[in-house]
Structures are given as C-alpha cells and as structure tokens.
Amino acid sequence: MKVGRKKVLRLSREVDNYSDLYIVWNPKTKFIAYYDCEHEVFCDIAPFDDFIENAKVYMQKVIDGEFDNPS
C-alpha cells in the first residue's frame, strides 16, 4: 500500500477495534511501523526482531499515542 509517497507492506488486517490503524513494514528503514489513516500519522515503531519479542509492549504504546510524531 502507499502512505503518501511511501510504499509500505501492510501486515495487519485490523488492530483490535481500530479499523483505521495498520501495522506495516517500512522497507526503507527496515522497521515495523504503523499508519493511522484517520489522523494521517505514520511512524516507525521498532526493528522486526525487537517488535516480535515485545509486540504487546509496542502495541500498547501505539494505542496510547506514544509514537504520534509524524515522519
């Protein structure tokens, strides 16, 4: 999928009850990222291995808005 001018690989179909939130792979930075299409926020979260090991922690941070700095 495209996020603005960025091409990303969408990894999630939906995140909990948030229909406008997607978990994606950012091939340019090689990070797992998220895209909130309602607020048009795109942000890298963590490298793949770190995200897999701590997915629950990172997802809670996404939901709590700790990564809301647009990139």
NORQUIKA-V330664 format. One record per helix or strand of 2 or more residues. SS is the DSSP state (A for helix, B for strand). FROM is the first residue (numbers start at 1). LEN is the number of residues. If there is no record, write none. Layout:
BEGIN
SS:FROM:LEN, SS:FROM:LEN
END
This chain:
BEGIN
B:2:2, B:6:2, B:9:2, B:21:6, B:31:6, B:41:7, A:48:6, A:55:9
END
